[in-house]
Amino acid sequence: MAQSAEVKVIRDVPYGQDQRQRLDVYMPRGAGNAPVIFMVHGGAWRIGDKASNGVVRNKVNHWVSKGFVFISVNYRLVPDAAPMQQVKDVESALRFSQQQARKWGGSPDRFILMGHSAGAHLVSLIASRGQQELAGGVKPWLGAVAIDSAAYDIVEIMTSRRPPRFYKKAFGIHQAYWKAASPIYALSGKRAPFLAICSTQRKDAPCVQAGKYIQKSRQFGTDAKLLKVDLSHRATNVNLGKRSSYTRSVDRFLMQLHPDIASLLR
């Protein structure tokens, strides 16, 4: 994608040994101590790429222009890595990004987790477990934004009459694994603020599972919000960052996370 001269891009930064364990960094020139959006792409746990226009373009145009650093992450995919291995990849990328953030003009203490679809599931699972339950070296993040995940309760999906084929390929046949991979079962206490975005156009009704997850999060005292949008699954990702009421709603959530973010987005 073409970038403004005001945006500096570092591509394919390795955070692990596998070719999929790479990330791209988009930063404003001259940035220092900036908030960081850490983005995880979707693709049914088996496809997708960090550099896709739908993942990057409008988000970078919007947030980097306002002073954010934006990091887009690849991770190993099914069948080479099952979802719980993918979570470990994302954790490793997060730890690495926080360690390197100052070199890129960002603050390691002002990270915002974001993901779409399968990436939103991975982000939700990390956010549900909380910083204290992750491998050492991961710093607390300010909040998380999950864009149109329908996978908060894998057990419920896999025990339904007709679970989607791609879920079977990703999550296998063992109920213990389904439970371990379910963000709603990982919740055990108050977590960082969380925004669940869901499409009202999808036949599989992701807002139902998202709503249950938000309700349980609130029971633990988490500042958790549900944003229903009249957009397709694809548009929830592609359109975020465009000038719209949708982007403004997400910005309002981000503004609550830190006074400096509120100043950037006013």
KOLLUMSE-474458 format. One record per residue (C-alpha): z negated, y negated, x; residue number from 1. Coordinates in nm, 4 decimals, always signed. Layout:
+----------+----------+----------+--------+
|       up |    north |     east | rodren |
+----------+----------+----------+--------+
|        Z |        Y |        X |    NUM |
...
+----------+----------+----------+--------+
END
This chain:
+----------+----------+----------+--------+
|       up |    north |     east | rodren |
+----------+----------+----------+--------+
|  +0.0000 |  +0.0000 |  +0.0000 |      1 |
|  +0.0700 |  -0.3542 |  +0.1164 |      2 |
|  -0.2390 |  -0.5510 |  +0.2130 |      3 |
|  -0.3180 |  -0.9202 |  +0.2317 |      4 |
|  -0.3416 |  -1.0731 |  +0.5780 |      5 |
|  -0.7050 |  -1.1434 |  +0.4878 |      6 |
|  -0.7785 |  -0.7689 |  +0.4628 |      7 |
|  -0.8211 |  -0.5588 |  +0.7757 |      8 |
|  -0.7621 |  -0.1834 |  +0.7360 |      9 |
|  -0.8774 |  +0.1027 |  +0.9582 |     10 |
|  -0.7197 |  +0.4318 |  +0.8524 |     11 |
|  -0.8094 |  +0.7963 |  +0.9053 |     12 |
|  -1.1487 |  +0.7482 |  +1.0654 |     13 |
|  -1.2898 |  +1.0988 |  +1.1306 |     14 |
|  -1.6391 |  +1.1850 |  +1.0071 |     15 |
|  -1.5976 |  +1.5606 |  +1.0723 |     16 |
|  -1.3729 |  +1.8127 |  +1.2445 |     17 |
|  -1.1487 |  +1.9079 |  +0.9499 |     18 |
|  -0.8298 |  +1.7064 |  +0.8897 |     19 |
|  -0.9513 |  +1.6302 |  +0.5372 |     20 |
|  -1.2743 |  +1.4803 |  +0.6685 |     21 |
|  -1.1320 |  +1.1329 |  +0.7103 |     22 |
|  -1.1919 |  +0.7929 |  +0.5550 |     23 |
|  -1.0189 |  +0.4553 |  +0.5333 |     24 |
|  -1.1993 |  +0.1225 |  +0.5644 |     25 |
|  -1.0827 |  -0.2023 |  +0.4035 |     26 |
|  -1.2721 |  -0.5147 |  +0.5055 |     27 |
|  -1.2421 |  -0.8914 |  +0.4785 |     28 |
|  -1.1591 |  -1.0493 |  +0.8110 |     29 |
|  -1.4728 |  -1.1977 |  +0.9599 |     30 |
|  -1.7044 |  -0.9967 |  +0.7339 |     31 |
|  -2.0694 |  -0.9582 |  +0.8260 |     32 |
|  -2.3541 |  -0.7865 |  +0.6421 |     33 |
|  -2.1255 |  -0.7371 |  +0.3405 |     34 |
|  -2.1990 |  -0.4997 |  +0.0522 |     35 |
|  -2.0032 |  -0.1753 |  +0.0762 |     36 |
|  -1.8291 |  +0.0176 |  -0.2026 |     37 |
|  -1.8035 |  +0.3843 |  -0.1030 |     38 |
|  -1.5236 |  +0.5417 |  -0.3100 |     39 |
|  -1.4606 |  +0.9148 |  -0.3696 |     40 |
|  -1.1238 |  +1.0118 |  -0.5236 |     41 |
|  -1.0732 |  +1.2663 |  -0.8008 |     42 |
|  -0.8218 |  +1.5450 |  -0.8595 |     43 |
|  -0.9928 |  +1.8439 |  -1.0239 |     44 |
|  -1.1655 |  +1.9280 |  -0.6921 |     45 |
|  -0.8311 |  +2.0599 |  -0.5597 |     46 |
|  -0.5918 |  +1.7651 |  -0.5136 |     47 |
|  -0.6059 |  +1.3895 |  -0.4527 |     48 |
|  -0.6081 |  +1.1484 |  -0.1623 |     49 |
|  -0.8102 |  +0.8518 |  -0.0418 |     50 |
|  -0.4999 |  +0.6345 |  +0.0026 |     51 |
|  -0.3525 |  +0.6759 |  -0.3465 |     52 |
|  -0.2674 |  +0.3434 |  -0.5072 |     53 |
|  -0.4640 |  +0.4340 |  -0.8180 |     54 |
|  -0.7732 |  +0.4915 |  -0.6083 |     55 |
|  -0.7423 |  +0.1885 |  -0.3847 |     56 |
|  -0.5075 |  -0.0958 |  -0.4749 |     57 |
|  -0.6723 |  -0.2871 |  -0.7582 |     58 |
|  -1.0242 |  -0.2161 |  -0.6342 |     59 |
|  -0.9464 |  -0.3492 |  -0.2866 |     60 |
|  -0.7605 |  -0.6502 |  -0.4250 |     61 |
|  -1.0586 |  -0.7375 |  -0.6419 |     62 |
|  -1.3679 |  -0.6553 |  -0.4379 |     63 |
|  -1.2530 |  -0.7042 |  -0.0788 |     64 |
|  -1.1183 |  -1.0461 |  -0.1754 |     65 |
|  -1.4699 |  -1.1294 |  -0.2941 |     66 |
|  -1.6351 |  -1.0242 |  +0.0299 |     67 |
|  -1.7007 |  -0.6501 |  -0.0066 |     68 |
|  -1.6148 |  -0.3760 |  +0.2399 |     69 |
|  -1.4370 |  -0.0868 |  +0.0640 |     70 |
|  -1.4425 |  +0.2670 |  +0.2047 |     71 |
|  -1.2213 |  +0.5408 |  +0.0561 |     72 |
|  -1.3073 |  +0.8997 |  +0.1456 |     73 |
|  -1.1203 |  +1.2296 |  +0.1683 |     74 |
|  -1.3006 |  +1.5634 |  +0.1611 |     75 |
|  -1.2052 |  +1.9306 |  +0.1781 |     76 |
|  -1.0547 |  +2.0701 |  -0.1414 |     77 |
|  -1.0531 |  +2.3946 |  -0.3417 |     78 |
|  -0.9772 |  +2.6667 |  -0.2323 |     79 |
|  -1.0827 |  +2.5689 |  +0.1213 |     80 |
|  -1.4114 |  +2.4213 |  +0.0014 |     81 |
|  -1.5971 |  +2.4722 |  -0.3271 |     82 |
|  -1.7599 |  +2.1718 |  -0.4996 |     83 |
|  -2.1006 |  +2.2199 |  -0.3361 |     84 |
|  -1.9308 |  +2.2156 |  +0.0050 |     85 |
|  -1.7410 |  +1.9061 |  -0.1040 |     86 |
|  -2.0740 |  +1.7391 |  -0.1819 |     87 |
|  -2.1830 |  +1.8072 |  +0.1749 |     88 |
|  -1.8610 |  +1.6470 |  +0.2991 |     89 |
|  -1.9277 |  +1.3368 |  +0.0915 |     90 |
|  -2.2887 |  +1.3244 |  +0.2135 |     91 |
|  -2.1633 |  +1.3461 |  +0.5727 |     92 |
|  -1.9112 |  +1.0693 |  +0.5083 |     93 |
|  -2.1831 |  +0.8536 |  +0.3528 |     94 |
|  -2.4214 |  +0.9068 |  +0.6436 |     95 |
|  -2.1453 |  +0.8322 |  +0.8953 |     96 |
|  -2.0328 |  +0.5223 |  +0.7043 |     97 |
|  -2.3848 |  +0.3827 |  +0.6913 |     98 |
|  -2.4225 |  +0.4401 |  +1.0646 |     99 |
|  -2.0933 |  +0.2609 |  +1.1354 |    100 |
|  -2.1159 |  -0.0066 |  +0.8659 |    101 |
|  -2.2112 |  -0.2970 |  +1.0903 |    102 |
|  -1.9048 |  -0.2353 |  +1.3090 |    103 |
|  -1.6947 |  -0.2843 |  +0.9968 |    104 |
|  -1.8738 |  -0.5969 |  +0.8788 |    105 |
|  -2.0857 |  -0.4150 |  +0.6214 |    106 |
|  -2.4553 |  -0.3660 |  +0.5614 |    107 |
|  -2.5927 |  -0.0086 |  +0.5796 |    108 |
|  -2.8550 |  -0.1143 |  +0.3261 |    109 |
|  -2.6107 |  -0.2392 |  +0.0605 |    110 |
|  -2.3996 |  +0.0632 |  -0.0268 |    111 |
|  -2.2687 |  +0.1294 |  -0.3768 |    112 |
|  -2.1458 |  +0.4812 |  -0.4517 |    113 |
|  -1.8329 |  +0.5089 |  -0.6668 |    114 |
|  -1.6102 |  +0.7985 |  -0.7706 |    115 |
|  -1.3472 |  +0.8923 |  -1.0261 |    116 |
|  -1.3187 |  +1.2226 |  -1.2154 |    117 |
|  -1.4069 |  +1.5059 |  -0.9735 |    118 |
|  -1.5128 |  +1.2369 |  -0.7277 |    119 |
|  -1.7417 |  +1.0945 |  -0.9953 |    120 |
|  -1.8947 |  +1.4410 |  -1.0345 |    121 |
|  -1.9647 |  +1.4589 |  -0.6601 |    122 |
|  -2.1109 |  +1.1080 |  -0.6569 |    123 |
|  -2.3218 |  +1.1873 |  -0.9645 |    124 |
|  -2.4615 |  +1.4986 |  -0.8010 |    125 |
|  -2.5634 |  +1.2998 |  -0.4931 |    126 |
|  -2.7080 |  +1.0203 |  -0.7062 |    127 |
|  -2.8996 |  +1.2702 |  -0.9214 |    128 |
|  -3.0686 |  +1.4331 |  -0.6249 |    129 |
|  -3.1706 |  +1.1026 |  -0.4757 |    130 |
|  -3.1865 |  +0.9921 |  -0.1158 |    131 |
|  -3.5060 |  +1.1821 |  -0.0374 |    132 |
|  -3.3451 |  +1.5156 |  -0.1273 |    133 |
|  -3.0375 |  +1.4719 |  +0.0918 |    134 |
|  -2.9937 |  +1.5729 |  +0.4529 |    135 |
|  -3.1608 |  +1.3430 |  +0.7029 |    136 |
|  -3.0067 |  +1.0152 |  +0.8017 |    137 |
|  -2.8744 |  +0.8966 |  +0.4641 |    138 |
|  -3.0132 |  +0.5548 |  +0.3739 |    139 |
|  -3.0930 |  +0.4554 |  +0.0148 |    140 |
|  -2.8018 |  +0.3043 |  -0.1772 |    141 |
|  -2.8170 |  +0.0208 |  -0.4282 |    142 |
|  -2.6536 |  +0.2020 |  -0.7196 |    143 |
|  -2.3746 |  +0.4331 |  -0.8304 |    144 |
|  -2.0693 |  +0.4056 |  -1.0565 |    145 |
|  -1.9223 |  +0.7271 |  -1.1994 |    146 |
|  -1.5751 |  +0.6693 |  -1.3447 |    147 |
|  -1.4906 |  +0.9107 |  -1.6271 |    148 |
|  -1.6561 |  +1.2332 |  -1.5214 |    149 |
|  -1.6828 |  +1.5022 |  -1.7884 |    150 |
|  -1.8801 |  +1.7286 |  -1.5539 |    151 |
|  -2.2461 |  +1.6377 |  -1.5855 |    152 |
|  -2.3374 |  +1.9811 |  -1.7243 |    153 |
|  -2.1223 |  +2.2545 |  -1.5701 |    154 |
|  -2.3252 |  +2.5263 |  -1.7446 |    155 |
|  -2.2326 |  +2.3861 |  -2.0846 |    156 |
|  -1.8648 |  +2.3666 |  -1.9915 |    157 |
|  -1.8444 |  +2.7159 |  -1.8436 |    158 |
|  -2.0241 |  +2.8799 |  -2.1376 |    159 |
|  -1.8011 |  +2.7099 |  -2.3954 |    160 |
|  -1.5383 |  +2.9126 |  -2.5801 |    161 |
|  -1.2493 |  +2.8005 |  -2.3617 |    162 |
|  -1.3533 |  +2.6475 |  -2.0306 |    163 |
|  -1.0593 |  +2.4774 |  -1.8573 |    164 |
|  -0.8852 |  +2.6951 |  -1.6006 |    165 |
|  -0.9350 |  +2.4464 |  -1.3200 |    166 |
|  -1.3110 |  +2.4584 |  -1.3801 |    167 |
|  -1.3014 |  +2.8363 |  -1.3373 |    168 |
|  -1.1147 |  +2.7969 |  -1.0089 |    169 |
|  -1.3613 |  +2.5376 |  -0.8847 |    170 |
|  -1.6952 |  +2.6751 |  -1.0061 |    171 |
|  -1.6454 |  +3.0509 |  -1.0184 |    172 |
|  -1.8395 |  +3.2945 |  -1.2362 |    173 |
|  -2.2049 |  +3.2632 |  -1.1346 |    174 |
|  -2.4371 |  +3.0686 |  -1.3632 |    175 |
|  -2.6775 |  +2.9826 |  -1.0807 |    176 |
|  -2.3909 |  +2.8028 |  -0.9075 |    177 |
|  -2.2971 |  +2.6217 |  -1.2279 |    178 |
|  -2.6526 |  +2.4949 |  -1.2605 |    179 |
|  -2.6741 |  +2.3885 |  -0.8964 |    180 |
|  -2.3485 |  +2.1951 |  -0.9391 |    181 |
|  -2.4638 |  +2.0153 |  -1.2570 |    182 |
|  -2.5870 |  +1.6585 |  -1.2076 |    183 |
|  -2.7971 |  +1.6753 |  -1.5236 |    184 |
|  -3.0002 |  +1.9650 |  -1.3830 |    185 |
|  -3.0453 |  +1.7867 |  -1.0499 |    186 |
|  -3.2312 |  +1.4961 |  -1.2091 |    187 |
|  -3.6024 |  +1.5159 |  -1.1350 |    188 |
|  -3.7206 |  +1.1570 |  -1.1031 |    189 |
|  -3.6319 |  +0.7893 |  -1.1062 |    190 |
|  -3.3101 |  +0.7151 |  -0.9197 |    191 |
|  -3.1088 |  +0.4103 |  -0.8150 |    192 |
|  -2.9284 |  +0.2275 |  -1.0990 |    193 |
|  -2.6401 |  +0.4283 |  -1.2407 |    194 |
|  -2.3339 |  +0.3324 |  -1.4469 |    195 |
|  -2.1409 |  +0.6083 |  -1.6242 |    196 |
|  -1.7958 |  +0.4996 |  -1.7423 |    197 |
|  -1.6204 |  +0.7219 |  -1.9959 |    198 |
|  -1.2855 |  +0.7221 |  -2.1732 |    199 |
|  -1.2918 |  +0.7303 |  -2.5529 |    200 |
|  -0.9309 |  +0.8563 |  -2.5579 |    201 |
|  -0.9874 |  +1.2008 |  -2.4073 |    202 |
|  -0.9894 |  +1.5111 |  -2.6270 |    203 |
|  -1.2672 |  +1.6699 |  -2.4207 |    204 |
|  -1.5012 |  +1.3814 |  -2.5142 |    205 |
|  -1.6543 |  +1.2950 |  -2.1752 |    206 |
|  -1.8763 |  +1.0342 |  -2.3389 |    207 |
|  -2.0847 |  +1.3142 |  -2.4934 |    208 |
|  -2.1934 |  +1.4630 |  -2.1609 |    209 |
|  -2.2162 |  +1.1195 |  -2.0011 |    210 |
|  -2.4417 |  +1.0033 |  -2.2829 |    211 |
|  -2.6758 |  +1.2999 |  -2.2388 |    212 |
|  -2.6941 |  +1.2344 |  -1.8669 |    213 |
|  -2.7738 |  +0.8672 |  -1.9186 |    214 |
|  -3.0413 |  +0.9524 |  -2.1741 |    215 |
|  -3.2134 |  +1.1950 |  -1.9356 |    216 |
|  -3.1868 |  +0.9445 |  -1.6494 |    217 |
|  -3.3613 |  +0.6829 |  -1.8611 |    218 |
|  -3.6408 |  +0.9275 |  -1.9411 |    219 |
|  -3.7201 |  +0.9284 |  -1.5697 |    220 |
|  -3.7167 |  +0.5475 |  -1.5599 |    221 |
|  -3.3731 |  +0.4990 |  -1.4045 |    222 |
|  -3.1780 |  +0.1876 |  -1.4980 |    223 |
|  -2.8874 |  +0.3896 |  -1.6373 |    224 |
|  -2.6031 |  +0.2509 |  -1.8462 |    225 |
|  -2.3098 |  +0.3996 |  -2.0377 |    226 |
|  -1.9816 |  +0.2069 |  -2.0567 |    227 |
|  -1.7304 |  +0.3438 |  -2.3077 |    228 |
|  -1.3754 |  +0.2180 |  -2.2563 |    229 |
|  -1.0634 |  +0.2571 |  -2.4694 |    230 |
|  -0.8486 |  +0.3675 |  -2.1764 |    231 |
|  -0.6873 |  +0.6913 |  -2.0646 |    232 |
|  -0.8519 |  +0.8995 |  -1.7943 |    233 |
|  -0.5981 |  +0.7717 |  -1.5413 |    234 |
|  -0.6345 |  +0.4110 |  -1.6512 |    235 |
|  -1.0120 |  +0.4147 |  -1.6047 |    236 |
|  -0.9341 |  +0.4510 |  -1.2348 |    237 |
|  -0.6108 |  +0.2563 |  -1.1902 |    238 |
|  -0.7137 |  -0.0435 |  -1.4013 |    239 |
|  -1.0518 |  -0.0995 |  -1.2408 |    240 |
|  -1.0190 |  -0.4187 |  -1.0412 |    241 |
|  -0.7549 |  -0.5758 |  -1.2632 |    242 |
|  -0.8589 |  -0.8949 |  -1.4374 |    243 |
|  -1.0013 |  -0.7549 |  -1.7609 |    244 |
|  -1.3138 |  -0.7133 |  -1.9701 |    245 |
|  -1.3438 |  -0.3652 |  -1.8168 |    246 |
|  -1.3688 |  -0.4974 |  -1.4609 |    247 |
|  -1.6034 |  -0.7743 |  -1.5742 |    248 |
|  -1.8351 |  -0.5145 |  -1.7281 |    249 |
|  -1.8502 |  -0.3221 |  -1.4015 |    250 |
|  -1.9073 |  -0.6454 |  -1.2104 |    251 |
|  -2.2021 |  -0.7275 |  -1.4377 |    252 |
|  -2.3613 |  -0.3955 |  -1.3430 |    253 |
|  -2.3001 |  -0.4618 |  -0.9725 |    254 |
|  -2.4470 |  -0.8120 |  -0.9976 |    255 |
|  -2.7792 |  -0.6637 |  -1.1051 |    256 |
|  -2.8069 |  -0.4574 |  -0.7860 |    257 |
|  -2.8659 |  -0.7373 |  -0.5340 |    258 |
|  -2.8789 |  -1.1205 |  -0.5397 |    259 |
|  -2.6111 |  -1.1443 |  -0.2689 |    260 |
|  -2.3751 |  -0.9329 |  -0.4806 |    261 |
|  -2.4420 |  -1.1571 |  -0.7779 |    262 |
|  -2.3446 |  -1.4561 |  -0.5634 |    263 |
|  -2.0180 |  -1.2930 |  -0.4558 |    264 |
|  -1.9151 |  -1.2016 |  -0.8101 |    265 |
|  -2.0035 |  -1.5230 |  -0.9928 |    266 |
+----------+----------+----------+--------+
END
